[in-house]
């Protein structure tokens, strides 16, 4: 949801950061650690 909030605000950097957090969290939950 944070990603869509940032996109709706037109905040590309905020959306990028939210996406990075989402991907990192998803990877950790799946047992992978990414840099």
Secondary structure, DSSP 8 states (H G I E B T S, - for coil): -HHHHHHHHT-HHHHHHHHHHHHHHHHHHTT----
